[in-house]
């Protein structure tokens, strides 16, 4: 049986995502398609616009057979650890192939970069240290170090989908998996401010929607996504960034020195910069803008803020085991599924009530945070139902 695995956020699911899943299915002709989805928080530390259940429904409508949630503690991480958690989960669910996009869909080149980064030579380490000593931010220094020892990879990691692609391949190698790659060329501009109807940027789509520019946004998504978006905006079931601002600044201003020093991914003096910025900032965006630059990328600050809200510490993340259960968000009715579940090496949980007993506190905190920002009760996840098509 060929099982195609996809790691996604789908926030919201747009025509570019539809092209990706359709093209991957065309190339592989899999028996089943499994999606591992970011939960209420995403890899860049932001709250999702739509709930995991709504995004799971879109994935099923687009042709996925089952959608699972990636634990929050693996989601709010740098690309390397995000990919490691997601790939590990897909492998334990029985995936035989992994589909992902890349701006440079050269599997051999991406593979050489992954091999080098999994066993970095002294020249790479020296180049990275030199770049950091010169005050270059870590992502730029990392990319430059790779280019210095692998010239054909010059600029490879300057593009976000290439970076994730290399991290997926690193995870496959680190875990000694036999997952085969299905690489889809990334269309459009990930950072585009305007919405391209056929290959939109998800961040641009969200900005358009939050600003009330619905028509161009709806032109870039399938009909089923549009219907869900319309309903959720009419219901007010969309996180209010002003509520998130208040919750975040209140948390940061009340944290003790010990709590600041226990945050993950800190560099020297970063906790003091965060505390000082929180004391004078009025919004989350203002806080991130005040701190981000060459030394501290905006995504890193955003993830740090998410960790503070979710109670994620350096100690917890340093000792975090790979995902040991799978929360099922959505399922397409398929007789092959029943027999497949029984053969897996990981328990599949299909009820939020059952999941409550095994969920990591960070996952529950993420749901509660999302619910609060939507003005919904903390019991929200336990009233969600398995999405079925």
Residue pairs with C-beta under 8 A, 6 or more apart in sequence:
1 31
1 32
1 94
1 96
1 336
1 340
2 28
2 29
2 30
2 31
2 32
2 96
2 97
3 30
3 31
3 32
3 33
3 34
3 93
3 94
3 95
3 96
3 97
4 24
4 25
4 28
4 30
4 32
4 33
4 34
4 95
4 96
4 97
4 98
4 99
4 182
5 34
5 35
5 36
5 87
5 90
5 91
5 93
5 95
5 97
5 98
5 99
5 179
6 20
6 21
6 24
6 33
6 34
6 35
6 36
6 64
6 98
6 99
6 100
7 35
7 36
7 70
7 83
7 86
7 87
7 90
7 98
7 100
7 164
7 168
8 17
8 35
8 36
8 37
8 38
8 59
9 37
9 38
9 42
9 43
9 48
9 55
9 202
10 17
10 35
10 37
10 55
10 58
10 59
11 38
11 42
11 48
11 49
11 50
11 55
11 202
11 206
12 49
12 50
12 55
12 58
12 202
12 205
12 206
12 209
12 221
12 225
12 228
12 229
13 55
13 58
13 59
13 62
13 221
13 222
13 225
14 200
14 202
14 205
14 220
14 221
14 222
14 225
15 197
15 198
15 199
15 200
15 220
15 221
15 222
16 187
16 188
16 198
16 199
16 200
17 62
18 62
18 222
19 184
19 187
19 198
19 199
20 99
20 101
20 184
21 33
21 59
21 62
21 63
21 64
21 99
22 62
22 63
23 184
24 33
24 99
24 182
24 184
25 33
25 63
27 182
28 97
28 99
28 182
30 97
31 336
32 65
32 66
32 334
32 336
32 337
32 340
33 63
33 64
33 65
33 66
34 64
34 65
34 66
34 67
34 68
34 90
34 93
34 94
34 95
35 56
35 59
35 64
35 66
35 67
35 68
36 67
36 68
36 69
36 70
36 86
36 89
36 90
36 93
37 52
37 55
37 56
37 59
37 67
37 68
37 69
37 70
37 329
38 48
38 52
38 70
38 75
39 48
39 52
39 69
39 70
39 71
39 72
39 75
39 363
39 366
39 367
40 47
40 48
40 51
40 52
40 72
40 366
40 367
40 369
40 370
41 47
41 48
41 72
41 75
41 76
41 306
41 310
41 366
41 369
41 370
42 48
42 75
42 76
43 75
43 76
43 77
43 79
43 82
43 303
44 299
44 302
44 303
45 76
45 299
45 301
45 302
45 303
45 304
45 305
45 306
45 307
46 302
46 306
47 239
47 244
47 369
47 370
47 373
48 55
48 239
48 370
49 206
49 209
49 210
49 238
49 239
50 228
50 229
50 232
50 238
51 237
51 370
51 384
52 69
52 329
53 329
53 330
53 384
53 385
53 387
54 228
54 232
55 67
56 67
56 329
56 330
56 387
57 224
57 228
57 330
57 387
57 389
58 222
58 224
58 225
58 228
59 67
59 330
60 67
60 330
60 331
60 332
60 387
60 389
61 222
61 224
61 389
62 222
64 330
64 332
65 331
65 332
65 334
65 337
66 328
66 330
66 331
66 332
66 337
67 328
67 329
67 330
67 331
67 387
68 89
68 93
68 326
68 327
68 328
68 329
68 348
69 326
69 327
69 329
69 363
70 85
70 86
70 89
70 323
71 85
71 323
71 360
71 362
71 363
72 310
72 312
72 360
72 362
72 363
72 365
72 366
73 310
73 312
73 316
73 317
73 320
73 360
73 362
73 363
74 81
74 82
74 84
74 85
74 86
74 320
74 323
75 82
75 85
76 303
76 306
76 307
76 310
76 312
77 85
77 303
77 317
78 265
78 300
78 303
79 163
79 164
79 167
80 167
80 170
80 171
81 317
82 164
82 167
83 164
83 167
83 168
83 170
83 171
84 167
84 170
84 171
84 174
84 175
84 322
85 322
85 323
86 171
87 98
87 168
87 171
87 172
87 175
87 177
87 179
88 171
88 175
88 322
88 323
89 322
89 323
89 326
89 346
90 98
90 179
91 175
91 177
91 179
92 323
92 326
92 344
92 345
92 346
93 326
93 344
93 346
93 348
94 340
94 343
94 344
95 179
96 178
96 179
96 180
97 179
97 180
97 181
97 182
98 168
98 172
98 179
98 180
98 181
98 182
99 181
99 182
99 183
99 184
100 161
100 164
100 165
100 168
100 181
100 182
100 183
100 184
101 161
101 165
101 183
101 184
101 185
101 186
102 110
102 161
102 162
102 165
102 183
102 184
102 185
102 186
103 159
103 161
103 162
103 185
103 186
104 110
104 156
104 159
104 162
105 183
105 184
105 185
105 186
107 181
107 183
109 152
109 153
109 156
110 156
110 162
110 165
110 166
110 169
110 183
111 169
112 150
112 152
112 153
113 146
113 150
113 153
113 156
113 157
113 166
113 169
114 166
114 167
114 169
114 170
114 172
114 173
115 173
116 124
116 146
116 149
116 150
117 124
117 146
117 166
117 170
118 170
118 173
118 174
121 149
123 148
123 149
124 145
124 146
124 148
124 149
125 145
127 144
127 145
127 148
127 149
128 141
128 142
128 145
131 140
131 141
131 142
131 144
131 145
132 138
132 141
134 141
135 294
135 295
136 144
136 294
137 293
137 294
137 295
137 296
137 297
138 297
138 300
139 157
139 297
140 294
142 157
143 155
143 156
143 157
143 158
146 153
146 156
146 157
147 153
147 154
147 155
147 156
156 162
156 166
157 163
157 166
159 186
159 190
160 190
161 186
161 190
165 183
168 181
169 181
171 177
172 179
172 181
187 198
187 199
188 196
188 198
188 199
188 200
188 201
189 196
189 201
190 201
190 203
191 201
191 203
192 200
192 201
192 204
193 201
193 204
193 207
194 204
195 201
195 204
195 205
195 208
195 216
195 217
195 219
195 220
196 220
197 216
197 219
197 220
198 220
200 220
205 217
205 220
205 221
208 214
208 216
208 217
209 217
209 229
209 233
210 238
210 241
214 233
217 229
218 226
218 229
218 230
221 229
231 237
232 238
236 374
236 375
237 374
237 376
238 374
239 370
239 373
239 374
240 373
240 374
240 375
241 283
241 284
241 285
241 373
242 283
243 372
243 373
243 375
244 284
244 369
244 373
245 282
245 283
245 284
247 309
247 369
247 372
247 373
248 284
248 287
248 305
248 308
248 309
249 278
249 281
249 282
249 283
249 284
249 287
251 308
251 309
252 274
252 275
252 278
252 287
252 305
252 308
253 278
253 279
255 275
255 308
259 308
260 271
260 274
260 275
261 271
262 313
262 314
262 315
263 271
263 274
263 304
263 307
263 308
263 313
263 314
264 304
264 307
264 312
264 313
264 314
264 316
264 317
264 318
265 300
265 303
265 304
265 307
265 314
266 304
266 314
267 295
267 296
270 296
270 304
273 291
273 296
274 291
274 301
274 304
277 287
277 290
277 291
278 287
280 290
281 287
281 290
284 305
287 301
287 305
288 298
288 301
288 302
288 305
289 298
291 301
292 298
292 300
292 301
306 312
307 313
309 365
309 369
310 362
310 365
310 366
310 369
311 361
311 362
311 365
312 362
323 346
324 346
325 346
325 347
325 348
325 349
325 358
326 346
326 347
326 348
326 349
327 349
327 355
327 359
328 348
328 349
328 350
328 386
329 386
329 387
330 386
330 387
330 388
330 389
331 337
331 350
331 386
331 387
331 388
331 389
332 388
332 389
333 388
333 389
341 348
349 355
349 358
350 386
351 386
352 381
352 382
352 383
352 384
353 382
355 381
356 364
356 381
356 382
364 381
367 378
367 380
367 381
368 378
368 380
370 380
371 377
371 378
371 380
371 381
372 378
374 380
